[in-house]
Amino acid sequence: MLGLSEDTVKLVPYTPEWDRLFKEEKARIQATIGVYILDIQHIGSTAIPGIVAKPIIDMSVAVENFEEAIICVEPLIQLGYHYMGENGIPRRHYFQLGQPNRTHHLHMVEINSDDRERTLLFRDYLRQHPEIAQAYASLKHKLADQFGHNRPLYVQGKSPFIEEVLAQAREESKVTKTYPLNLTRTSRNQQDNNFKTSC
C-alpha cells in the first residue's frame, strides 16, 4: 500500500507492486502531457529491487526547457497533483499526489540537468550492486529507528553514504563513460543534496 504523511519516516519491504504502480501512473501522465515531455523514470528507493523504502513512488519527468514546461502544471493539477513550485531546488517543477498521505512525488526537470543525471546514476549503481543496496537499506533502518519523526535528520544521516556511492559510481563511469562527468565540485555538492529525500 502506498501513502505516507509529510513528517513521518516509515520504511516497508520492497514489493514488485511498486513497479506496476509506477507504470500505471506513467501511462496516466503520458496520456495527459506526453506531447510536452521527453521521458519518465522511476527513481528513489521504490525503484531499487530488494531494499526497504518509504511507500511513495518518486518519478523523474524530463522536459526540454524548464520555463516552457509550465504548460504541464494545469493538466497535472487536473490529474490530482498538488503543484509546489521549485520547492527548494532551482529549475525543478515539483508535484505531490495524495493528501494528507502522499503516494507519488513528481520531479520535472530538464533532460540534461545535473539533478537528473545524479538521481539516475545513484539508482542504477545500487541496482547493479545489490550488496551496496543492502548496506544502504541497513543504514535506512537504523536512521528510521532514530529519526522516525524527524525527516530532516533522517535525510541528513544518509548524506555521507550517498556521497560515497556517487563518488565510486563516478570513478567507474570514467572508465565506462556511461555518464557525463565534466561537473564542478560546487555543482556536484549542490545537486547531490537535491535528490536525497527521494532515496
C-alpha positions in Angstrom: 0.0 0.0 0.0 1.2 3.5 -0.8 1.0 6.6 1.2 2.9 8.5 4.0 2.3 11.7 5.8 4.7 14.6 5.4 6.8 14.4 8.6 6.8 10.6 9.1 9.6 8.2 8.2 8.2 4.7 7.7 10.0 2.0 5.8 8.4 -1.0 4.3 9.8 -4.0 2.4 10.2 -3.9 -1.3 7.4 -5.2 -3.4 7.2 -5.7 -7.2 3.8 -3.9 -6.9 5.7 -0.6 -6.9 6.9 -1.2 -10.4 3.4 -1.9 -11.6 2.0 1.2 -9.8 4.8 3.3 -11.4 3.9 2.1 -14.9 0.2 2.8 -14.3 0.9 6.4 -13.2 3.4 6.8 -16.1 0.7 5.9 -18.5 -1.7 8.4 -16.9 0.9 11.1 -17.2 1.9 10.3 -20.8 -1.8 10.3 -21.8 -2.1 13.8 -20.3 1.1 15.7 -21.0 3.0 13.2 -23.3 3.3 15.7 -26.1 5.3 18.1 -23.8 7.7 15.7 -22.1 10.7 13.5 -23.2 11.0 10.7 -20.6 9.6 9.4 -17.4 11.8 7.4 -15.0 11.0 5.6 -11.7 13.5 6.9 -9.1 14.1 6.7 -5.4 14.2 3.5 -3.3 11.0 2.1 -4.6 12.8 1.7 -7.9 15.6 -0.4 -6.4 14.6 -4.1 -6.1 15.1 -5.7 -2.7 15.5 -2.7 -0.4 13.2 -1.0 2.0 11.6 2.3 1.1 9.1 4.9 2.1 5.9 3.9 0.4 5.9 6.8 -2.1 6.6 6.4 -5.8 9.1 9.0 -7.0 9.2 9.9 -10.7 11.6 12.0 -12.7 9.9 13.6 -15.7 12.3 15.0 -18.3 11.5 18.1 -20.3 13.4 20.1 -22.9 13.0 23.5 -21.2 12.1 24.4 -17.6 10.2 27.6 -18.5 8.2 26.1 -21.3 7.3 23.1 -19.0 4.9 25.4 -17.0 2.3 24.3 -19.6 2.2 20.9 -17.8 1.2 22.3 -14.5 -2.6 22.7 -15.0 -3.1 19.3 -16.7 -1.3 17.6 -13.8 -3.4 19.5 -11.3 -6.4 18.1 -13.1 -5.0 14.7 -12.6 -5.0 15.3 -8.8 -1.4 16.6 -8.3 -0.6 19.4 -6.0 1.9 21.8 -7.5 4.6 23.0 -5.1 6.8 25.1 -7.4 10.5 24.5 -7.3 10.3 23.6 -3.6 13.9 24.4 -2.8 15.5 23.0 -5.9 16.2 25.5 -8.7 14.7 24.7 -12.1 12.5 21.9 -10.9 8.7 21.7 -11.1 7.7 19.6 -8.1 4.3 17.9 -7.6 2.8 15.7 -4.9 -0.1 13.3 -5.3 -2.2 12.3 -2.3 -3.3 14.4 0.6 -2.7 14.2 3.5 -0.8 10.9 2.8 1.4 11.4 -0.2 1.5 8.5 -2.7 3.6 9.9 -5.6 6.2 12.6 -6.0 6.8 14.0 -9.5 10.1 15.8 -10.2 10.0 17.6 -13.5 13.5 18.7 -14.6 15.4 19.4 -17.9 16.6 16.3 -19.5 20.3 17.3 -19.3 20.1 18.6 -15.7 22.7 17.6 -13.2 20.0 16.6 -10.7 18.5 14.1 -13.2 22.0 12.6 -14.0 22.8 12.1 -10.4 19.5 10.7 -9.5 19.8 8.1 -12.2 23.4 7.4 -11.5 22.7 6.6 -7.9 19.7 4.4 -8.7 21.5 2.5 -11.4 24.5 1.9 -9.3 22.5 0.4 -6.5 20.6 -1.7 -8.9 23.9 -3.1 -10.3 25.4 -3.6 -6.8 23.0 -5.5 -4.6 25.5 -5.6 -1.7 25.7 -1.8 -1.6 22.0 -1.6 -1.9 21.6 -3.8 1.2 24.1 -1.7 3.1 22.0 1.3 2.2 18.9 -0.4 3.4 20.6 -1.2 6.7 21.5 2.4 7.2 18.0 3.5 6.4 16.6 1.1 9.0 19.0 2.5 11.6 18.1 6.1 10.8 14.4 5.4 10.7 14.6 4.0 14.2 16.4 7.1 15.4 14.6 9.7 13.5 11.2 8.3 12.7 9.5 11.7 13.3 12.3 13.9 12.2 12.7 13.7 8.5 15.4 16.3 8.1 17.7 14.4 10.4 16.9 11.2 8.6 17.8 12.7 5.3 21.0 14.3 6.8 22.1 10.9 8.1 22.0 9.3 4.7 24.2 12.0 3.1 27.7 10.6 3.7 26.7 7.2 2.3 25.1 8.7 -0.8 28.1 10.9 -1.5 30.4 7.9 -1.1 28.3 5.9 -3.6 28.2 8.7 -6.1 32.0 9.2 -5.9 32.5 5.5 -6.6 30.0 5.5 -9.4 31.7 8.5 -11.0 35.1 6.8 -10.8 33.7 3.7 -12.5 31.8 5.8 -15.1 35.1 7.5 -16.1 36.1 4.1 -17.5 32.7 3.2 -19.0 31.8 6.8 -20.0 28.2 6.0 -19.2 27.5 9.4 -17.6 29.0 12.8 -18.3 31.3 13.9 -15.6 32.5 17.4 -16.5 30.9 19.0 -13.5 32.3 21.4 -11.0 32.7 20.5 -7.4 30.2 23.2 -6.3 27.6 21.9 -8.8 28.1 18.4 -7.6 27.7 19.1 -4.0 24.6 21.2 -4.6 22.9 18.7 -6.8 23.9 15.7 -4.5 21.7 17.3 -1.9 18.8 17.7 -4.2 17.7 14.1 -4.6 18.5 12.6 -1.2 14.9 12.9 0.0 13.7 10.7 -2.8 16.0 7.8 -2.0 
